[in-house]
Structures are given as structure tokens and as C-alpha cells.
Amino acid sequence: MTGHVPSLRELAARGIPFALIARDGATVEVLTGDVVDVGLLADIPLTDAAGTPREVLALVPFRQVTERGFVCHDDGAPLRCLVVGERALIPRDDALAQLPAEPVPLSDAGFDIPDEAYADIVRRVIADEIGRGEGANFVIRRDFTAGVDVDPAIAALTWFRALLEYERGAYWTFAIVTPGHIAVGASPEAHVSAQDGVVTMNPISGTFRHPAGGATAETLTEFLESTKETEELFMVVDEELKMMSAVCSDGGRITGPHLKEMSRLTHTEYVLRGRSRLDPRDILRETMFAPTVTGSPMQNACTVIARHETTPRGYYSGVAALFTPRADPAAGDPSHDLDAPILIRTAYLQDGRLRVPVGATLVRHSDPYGEVGETHGKAAGVLGAIGAIALDAPAVLPPPVVDEDAVVDEDAPAAEPRRLAEDPAIAALLGSRNARLASFWLNPQGPDGAGPFAGRSALVVDAEDRFTTMLAHQLRHLGLDVEIAPWNEVTDDRIDAAELVVSGPGPGDPRDPSSPRMRRMQEVVARRRSAGRPLLAVCLSHQILADSLGIELAPLAAPHQGLQKTVDLFGMPASIGFYNTFTARVPAGTARVGDTEVAADAEGAVYGLRGPGYASVQGHLESILSRDGMTTLERLVSHALTPTGA
């Protein structure tokens, strides 16, 4: 509803719950209304008692991942809804004129986890989690905290003013002020949006901290050529495509990469789009939360976060979700659009304490002190952007344990926009990344069901890695009718009755006898082989199949997480993406084990197996890194569906 909204200072003085949102660079949306806390996303009150749609802004905390069965440290942070009663749109300059500008002093400022302790956490995650096959990447946070002795609403307005005046490139610049909870930020990343049936996700990764004087093509080139930064982005795109394939009938298509240029930082990003008729609350549930702030695979990332972060996340890595009624939805279409940025680059104020959570994405190439420096840079970016000053320290942040040239000079004025993406060399460097990617996800995919296996069906068993949603989407494009079943829910009867079983990937050590998941996946593979029924085994399940054939399993010297390799699969080269820490290994030169064909490299690492009615592959044919994924998938499915081989 549009109506009279008090001035911004009056909102603060009267204690009215409100939200300020700048999305277009020219105006500020002012929302006021009642606050309602609910337990589940399904409880977000999108209609009134009479069933009339209404606008709602929801602050969704990280703890909502429990709705998907994932673990977390539960701090009881509420799923807070501002049910919008009034909204107004005011010009940006008018908003700036109403907002306070006096800097908010900070006291007792510093990180909750010291640099060396955080570096030790990084080392443990690389060795104990990535090194043992628990996942490809994980985001571990720490918090910069400080005391604030200013009226909380005035502090929020002051920080919002600084962001509105000086920050550029943000997807949302916002201040959300409700009783006991304040959030002010400039999020660069739209986690998920749904408008007129089109779902969009915006994976962003890599953080280039601008040197004093601003970024240049030369300094940016070094960042864009970084193996770590490139691999981070590809891995989060894979992870978000898993989500898109779960909520969109067409799986999702990639465009990009692009530069996200902000005042003090530059990121790289892709945009994913697909179509869905799901309720936006269901879309939000299926996409909790962004891998850029959690890790991959998502379920295990939550477990790793709980092991290595000692305190709850609150709203960090959650979303601010604006549900807006659609003007005239068609029958069967959702009643609301959704716009949900990730809650990063955000300052929280509660009980007189400022908290700025920041995380680093840890991958196999991570340098512990480099990740320490990344958290410093991110915290400095937020604090500098909101104009924070410290009373009891010579600087808001102590120097990180990294090369000083990499530290942002937060006292320097924000550089003028430089549109580095328009530089021909930068554009060419960005564009060259797509040469490594699968055309299936870059190009229009066409309808499902018309492929070479039309009329046939498959059951995909999910071993806690939602790569299975992407795999199922590709199988549908090959013509198969596909269902997905979690490992702990699928019955023996379903396994036995399925025309084709695709035993899927998952994290962990395939040799772990204490894991119920490993034991069940071993049973799935064994039942299909003993019955002589068609089976395709992928990644973890490939290793389980190899073990059942008496082939040795061993950890790799260095994990293959987000690694693209061209390998020989039964006489044909295939460019495939790998996410594995363990491998099956045979003596060099081995071509067969019993009646099973073996595809292995010169050192004996096994990339594929083929036998009567079964086939397997170590890599992820569904990954964006698998340029030959669809061709190879068709070959292996064809073999599995022909009991005597083909």
C-alpha cells in the first residue's frame, strides 16, 4: 500500500519498524508495518485473514537451513517478517538530505578470532575436510565486533547514508530496523529472485581489493588470471546450478562471466536463469543458502561449518527476502514475486554491539594467511563503506598477516567508476573462461523427453550431493523419465524395480565402515549387480563399484576439487570436471579386471568402468566443467541399458 510515511528521522524517533531499500540508484523505498516472527518459511504471511495478497520483507537467518535437514549452531535468531502497511518512494537526494551524517564512534573494536587462530582453522579445514573428501570448498567466518554508544536507529540511518552516498555497484543497499535487530548493508549479490515465473540466481566469487588510487586493467588482470579465483567461481556456479535444476523445469542457463565493480572491491559473477511455477517460499527453501557463503556440497558444508565455527551465524549468509504481490498472475502461477539478496557486506547492531561477519572461501589451493587477509579486506570494506571510526585504537583494523600491498587504504576516497569490464583485454580474459565450460549449460537446451532414451526411466539415488539434480536434468534431456530418491529413503523394492539405477555422488571416504550412508550405497550397487540390472555409478558410487570388484581405493596426493581433466574413456578423449579426494587404482597398463573394462591413466588412476549391464565414471558429467559431459553420459547410459554391452 502506498501512503503517508513519516520522515526518516521521525521513523527513528518514534520507534516505528521500518526498512530502507535502494535498488535502482535513483530512489529509496521506505517500508513500514508490523513485525511478525514465524518459525518456517511456509509461515511467512503472504496473505491477510481474507486471503488478500500483501507485501512482506523477511529477514531469514542461517538457522533456517534446519528446514532442509541440515545442521547448524542454533542461536534462535527469528525469521522476522515486516508486514508492509505503508510504502513510499523518495528520490535518493531527498533521502540523503534527511539522513544524519555524523560518524558513529566505535569502541573495543577487533576480531573475535585472532589472525593466527583463524589461520589454524584454515589449515585444519584444508587438511581434515577438503583433504578427506568432505567437499570442494567451505566458507568459514569470523566476526569483527565493536561497541556502539549511539541510539541504534540513528546509527542505522547514519550508516545507510554513508552507503547510499558513496557505495556503488551494490544489488541492494538497505537498512532494516526492527525491535532488537538492526541490519545495514550493501549486498553485491542477488541470491535468488523470481519475477513473472523467471527464476534468477547470481553466483559471485573472488574478491579483488582495490589498491590505493583504484583498480586498473593491469592490477585486475593478475586477479582474473588467478587459478584459485577462477576455480572458486566455477565451483559456486556448479553448486547453484544444482539448486536451479531442483526448482526450474528447464534446469537453468548460464550467462556471463561479468565483473561486479564496487567502490572498494571487484567480484566476478555469472547469472543463471530458468522457469518455475513454484511458490516463492518453496523456491527460497530449496535454494537455502548460497554456496558463496557456505561451501559445496551444501549439506556437508553446513556440517563442516558447525565443526569449525564456534558461534552461531545469526543472519550472516541468510537472505533479506522481499515478497511483492503480482498484479495479475495467471491461474496456477505464484501470487508473489521474490527478490532476495544474500546478507553479506552487512553490519548488525544488537544490544549495543556492532558485528560485521566476514568469511573466506577455502579451497585446496588456499593459503592460510591469504585467507586471513581476505577477511581483513572484507571487514575493512564494510567498515569503510559505513564510515565507521574507532575511539580506542589507531585504526579500526590491525594490519593483517599478509603483504601490505594487498590491504585496502580505507582512508582514500572511493575511486570514480572505471568500467574496467569495457577494457578489451579484460573482456577477452573474462570471455575466455567460457571456453572451458559445457555448452549444455551455456546454450538453450530445448524440451525434455525427446532424446535417444525416450520412453525409458531411471531412478537416481542421492548420496547427499545435489549434483544429482543436474544429472537428472541431463538424463531427462536424453529422454529418460527420472525420479530422485535420497539414500536413506529409497527402498529395496524401488531399487529392484527401476529400469536404470543411477547411483549418485556424495562426500566422504568410501572405505568408512562406520557410515550408514556408505553402507547403504554399497547395498544399492551390490543389489543391481547381483540382479544383473542396469546400473550407472557416479563419483563416490564409482569408487564403491570399483571396491566391489576388488580394485584398490586410495586417497589422492592432492584432492581433485573443481579440476578439469581430459581423460581417455574407452578409446575416446573426454573433457570432464572432477570433484574427488579418493580414487580407484589399478596396476599401470591394466585394461580389464575379470569381465570389467577399465579406463585408467598411465599411473593407474581409474576414470571409468564397464561391465555386463553396468558402467561408471569418476568425474561429474553434469558439471559445467564437463565439456564432453552429455556425449559421455549418453555413451555410458547406452552401455548400461544393454546388458551384454554395446
SVG drawing of the C-alpha trace seen along z (x, -y; Angstrom):
<svg xmlns="http://www.w3.org/2000/svg" viewBox="-12 -18 66 80">
<polyline fill="none" stroke="black" stroke-width="0.4" points="0.0,0.0 1.3,-3.5 0.5,-6.2 2.0,-8.7 5.3,-7.7 6.9,-9.9 10.3,-11.5 13.3,-9.2 14.4,-10.8 10.8,-10.7 10.7,-7.0 13.8,-6.6 12.5,-8.9 9.1,-7.2 10.4,-3.7 8.5,-2.5 9.8,0.7 11.0,-0.3 13.2,0.7 15.0,-1.5 16.0,0.2 17.9,-1.3 17.8,0.9 17.9,-1.3 20.4,-4.0 17.9,-6.8 15.3,-6.2 14.9,-4.8 11.9,-2.6 10.6,-3.3 8.6,-0.4 6.8,-0.5 4.5,2.0 4.0,4.6 6.7,7.1 5.7,10.8 8.2,13.6 7.4,17.0 9.0,20.5 9.1,21.7 9.3,20.2 5.9,21.6 4.5,19.5 5.6,16.2 2.2,14.4 1.8,13.5 -2.0,13.0 -4.2,11.4 -7.1,13.2 -9.3,12.5 -6.8,14.1 -5.7,10.8 -2.0,10.8 0.3,8.4 3.9,7.4 6.3,8.8 10.0,8.3 11.5,11.2 14.9,11.5 15.8,15.2 18.6,16.3 21.1,19.1 19.4,21.4 16.6,21.9 18.8,24.5 17.3,26.9 14.2,26.9 16.3,28.8 17.6,31.2 21.0,29.5 22.8,28.9 23.8,25.5 24.6,23.7 21.1,22.6 21.0,19.1 17.2,18.7 17.5,15.8 13.9,15.2 12.6,15.5 11.5,11.9 8.8,10.5 7.9,6.9 4.4,7.0 4.3,3.8 1.4,1.5 2.8,-1.6 5.4,-2.2 6.8,-5.3 9.4,-6.0 11.6,-9.0 14.4,-10.4 17.9,-9.5 18.9,-13.1 15.9,-13.8 16.8,-10.7 20.4,-11.9 19.1,-15.3 17.0,-13.6 19.7,-11.3 22.3,-12.0 25.9,-12.3 27.8,-12.5 30.1,-9.4 29.3,-6.8 32.2,-6.2 33.2,-2.6 34.9,-1.3 36.6,2.0 37.0,3.0 38.6,6.1 38.1,9.6 36.6,12.3 39.1,14.8 42.8,13.6 44.6,13.9 46.8,16.8 43.9,18.8 41.9,18.2 44.9,19.3 45.0,22.5 41.3,23.1 42.0,22.7 44.8,25.3 42.5,27.7 39.7,27.3 42.1,27.9 43.7,31.0 40.8,32.6 37.8,31.7 38.9,31.0 41.8,33.4 39.5,36.2 36.8,35.8 34.2,33.9 33.7,31.3 35.2,29.0 35.2,25.7 34.0,24.3 33.4,20.7 34.5,20.2 33.6,16.9 34.9,14.7 33.3,11.5 34.6,8.0 32.9,6.5 32.8,3.2 30.8,1.2 28.3,-1.5 27.1,-4.1 24.6,-5.8 20.8,-5.3 20.6,-2.2 18.1,-3.6 20.3,-6.8 23.3,-4.6 21.4,-2.6 20.4,-5.8 23.9,-7.2 25.4,-4.0 22.8,-3.8 23.5,-7.4 27.2,-6.6 26.4,-3.6 23.8,-5.5 26.2,-8.3 29.5,-6.5 28.9,-2.8 28.4,-1.8 27.6,1.5 25.5,3.0 22.5,5.1 20.7,3.8 21.7,1.1 19.5,1.3 18.7,0.6 16.2,2.8 15.3,1.6 13.1,3.7 12.9,4.2 16.1,5.7 17.6,6.4 19.2,3.9 20.9,4.8 22.6,2.3 24.4,3.3 25.2,3.1 24.9,6.7 26.5,7.2 24.7,10.5 21.2,11.4 20.9,14.9 17.6,15.7 14.8,13.8 11.6,14.9 9.7,12.5 6.8,13.5 7.9,17.1 11.6,16.5 14.0,17.5 17.4,15.9 20.5,16.7 23.7,14.7 26.7,16.6 29.6,14.3 33.0,15.3 36.5,13.9 37.3,10.7 39.7,8.2 40.5,5.5 41.3,2.2 44.7,0.8 45.1,-2.8 44.2,-5.0 41.7,-2.5 41.8,0.6 43.5,0.7 43.4,3.1 46.9,4.2 46.1,4.9 42.8,6.6 44.4,8.9 46.5,10.6 43.3,11.3 41.4,12.7 44.3,15.0 44.4,16.5 43.7,20.2 42.1,20.1 39.7,17.3 38.6,19.0 38.1,22.3 36.1,20.7 33.7,19.2 33.2,22.4 32.6,24.4 29.9,22.0 28.2,21.9 28.1,25.7 26.6,25.6 23.9,23.0 23.1,25.0 22.2,27.8 19.6,25.6 18.3,24.2 17.9,27.8 15.8,28.5 13.4,25.6 13.3,24.9 11.7,27.1 14.4,26.1 17.3,26.5 18.8,23.1 21.1,21.4 24.4,19.6 25.3,16.1 28.5,14.3 31.0,14.0 30.7,10.4 32.6,8.0 30.7,6.7 32.6,3.5 32.0,1.8 33.7,-1.2 36.4,0.8 36.1,4.3 35.5,6.1 34.0,9.6 33.4,11.9 29.9,13.3 27.7,15.4 23.9,15.1 21.7,18.3 18.1,18.2 15.3,20.7 11.5,21.0 9.4,22.2 5.8,22.1 6.7,22.9 5.6,20.8 8.4,18.3 8.7,19.6 9.4,23.0 12.0,21.6 13.7,19.9 13.7,23.1 15.2,25.2 17.9,22.7 19.0,22.2 21.7,20.9 24.3,19.6 27.4,21.7 29.4,18.5 28.9,18.1 28.6,21.8 30.5,24.2 30.0,27.3 28.3,29.7 25.8,27.7 24.6,30.3 28.1,31.3 29.2,27.6 26.7,27.0 28.3,29.9 31.8,28.5 30.7,25.0 29.2,26.4 32.5,28.2 34.8,25.2 32.8,22.1 32.3,22.0 29.4,19.5 26.1,19.2 25.9,17.2 22.8,15.2 21.6,13.6 25.0,13.8 24.7,15.8 20.9,15.8 18.8,13.5 16.6,10.5 13.6,11.7 11.0,9.2 7.8,10.8 5.7,8.5 2.2,9.3 1.9,9.8 -0.5,7.6 -2.4,10.3 -1.0,13.8 -2.3,16.5 -4.1,19.5 -1.6,21.8 1.1,19.2 2.5,17.9 0.8,14.9 4.1,13.1 7.4,12.2 10.6,12.6 13.7,10.6 16.3,12.0 19.9,10.7 22.4,12.5 23.1,11.0 26.8,10.3 28.7,7.0 26.3,6.2 26.7,4.7 24.4,5.9 23.7,4.0 22.2,5.6 22.5,4.8 25.0,2.0 27.4,4.2 28.3,3.9 29.0,7.2 30.4,7.5 30.7,11.2 33.2,11.9 34.2,15.2 36.8,16.6 36.3,19.4 38.7,22.2 39.8,24.5 42.6,26.9 44.9,24.0 44.2,21.7 47.0,20.0 46.0,19.6 47.5,16.1 45.9,15.1 42.5,16.1 43.3,14.1 44.0,11.1 40.7,11.7 38.7,11.4 40.6,8.2 39.8,6.8 36.1,7.6 35.7,6.2 37.6,3.1 35.4,2.7 32.2,2.8 33.6,0.5 35.0,-2.0 31.7,-2.0 29.6,-2.8 32.1,-5.5 32.9,-3.7 35.6,-5.2 37.3,-3.7 37.9,-5.7 40.3,-3.4 42.6,-2.1 44.9,-3.8 43.0,-2.0 39.7,-0.1 41.6,2.9 45.1,4.1 47.4,4.9 46.7,8.5 49.4,11.0 49.8,10.6 51.6,8.5 50.8,4.9 50.3,4.0 47.1,6.1 45.5,4.1 42.9,1.6 43.6,-2.0 40.2,-2.8 41.1,-6.5 41.5,-7.0 38.4,-8.4 36.4,-5.9 37.5,-5.8 35.3,-7.1 33.6,-4.4 36.1,-3.0 34.0,-0.3 37.0,2.0 34.8,4.6 34.8,2.5 38.5,2.7 39.1,5.1 41.8,7.1 39.7,7.6 36.6,8.5 38.7,11.0 40.1,12.5 36.6,12.9 35.2,14.4 38.0,16.9 36.7,18.6 33.7,20.0 35.9,22.0 36.4,24.4 32.7,24.9 30.0,27.2 27.9,25.9 24.9,27.7 24.6,25.1 25.6,22.1 23.1,22.6 19.3,23.0 18.6,26.6 15.2,27.3 12.5,29.5 12.9,32.7 11.9,36.1 12.9,36.1 16.3,37.8 17.6,41.2 16.2,42.9 12.6,41.6 10.1,43.9 12.7,45.3 13.1,44.5 15.8,44.0 16.0,43.8 18.8,41.5 19.9,42.3 21.2,39.2 24.1,39.7 24.0,36.2 25.3,34.3 22.7,32.4 24.7,32.8 22.0,35.4 19.5,32.7 21.8,31.6 22.4,35.2 18.6,35.9 18.1,32.8 20.6,34.1 19.1,37.6 15.7,36.1 17.2,34.3 18.3,37.8 14.7,38.8 14.5,40.7 11.7,40.3 13.7,39.6 13.0,39.7 15.4,38.8 15.4,40.6 17.6,39.9 19.9,42.7 18.1,43.0 14.6,43.1 14.9,45.3 13.5,48.8 14.9,52.1 11.7,52.6 12.3,49.3 15.9,50.2 14.9,53.6 12.0,52.3 13.8,49.4 14.7,49.8 18.0,48.0 19.5,47.0 22.0,44.1 23.9,44.4 25.0,40.9 27.9,38.9 28.4,37.8 31.1,36.6 33.3,38.7 35.5,41.7 34.0,44.7 36.0,47.0 34.4,45.8 32.7,48.8 31.0,46.7 29.0,44.5 25.4,45.6 25.4,43.7 28.4,45.6 26.8,48.9 23.5,48.1 25.2,47.0 27.3,50.2 23.9,52.1 22.5,50.2 25.4,51.1 25.5,54.7 21.7,55.3 21.9,54.0 25.0,56.0 23.8,59.3 20.4,58.9 22.1,58.1 20.0,54.9 21.2,51.7 23.4,49.5 25.3,46.3 27.6,45.3 29.0,41.8 32.0,40.5 31.5,41.9 29.4,44.8 32.1,45.4 34.6,45.9 32.1,48.2 31.7,50.2 35.4,50.4 35.9,51.7 33.2,54.4 35.3,55.6 38.4,55.9 40.1,52.7 42.1,50.7 40.8,47.4 43.3,44.7 43.4,41.0 44.8,38.8 48.1,36.9 46.2,33.7 42.3,33.5 40.7,33.0 38.1,30.5 36.8,28.4 39.5,29.8 39.0,30.2 40.9,33.0 40.9,34.6 40.9,38.4 40.6,41.4 37.3,43.2 37.2,46.5 39.0,45.1 37.5,41.6 39.0,38.5 36.6,36.7 37.0,33.3 35.4,33.8 35.1,32.0 36.4,33.8 35.4,33.4 37.1,36.3 39.6,36.9 39.8,40.7 40.4,42.7 40.3,46.3 43.7,47.5 44.9,50.5 48.5,51.5 49.7,49.5 48.5,50.9 45.5,52.8 42.7,52.9 40.4,55.5 39.5,56.8 37.6,60.0 34.8,59.2 35.0,55.4 36.7,53.0 38.9,50.4 39.7,46.9 42.7,45.7 45.6,43.3 49.3,44.2 49.6,44.2 46.6,46.5 44.0,44.0 40.6,45.4 38.3,43.0 35.6,45.4 34.4,49.0 32.2,51.0 30.8,54.5 27.7,56.5 24.8,54.1 26.8,51.5 29.1,48.6 30.7,46.0 32.6,42.7 34.8,40.9 34.1,37.4 30.9,35.4 29.5,35.4 26.8,32.9 29.3,30.3 29.8,27.1 33.5,28.2 32.5,31.3 32.6,30.1 32.0,33.6 29.6,34.5 26.4,35.1 28.2,37.2 29.9,39.3 26.7,39.7 24.8,40.9 27.5,43.5 27.5,44.8 23.8,45.0 23.5,46.8 26.0,49.4 24.3,49.9 20.9,50.3 22.3,53.0 23.1,56.0 25.6,57.6 27.4,54.2 27.5,52.2"/>
</svg>
